[in-house]
């Protein structure tokens, strides 16, 4: 498998995150945090999971990412 470079701002996130509205994000908060009975699609759940992972990784990252050329 060859190394593949991506643009993290466009390819490093779940594609559905870019099209979800504020109302959909609020609904996902209610479903996940408040355990609401509302329904969510698998795409919405995956996008929300991707967003939560990014938030946690950002909080726990202790150093800036650095590329060392030798």
Secondary structure, 3 states (H helix, E strand, C coil): CCCCCCCCCCCCCCHHHHCCCHHHHHHHHHHHCCCCCCCCCHHHHHHHHHHHHHHHHHHHCCCCCCCCCC
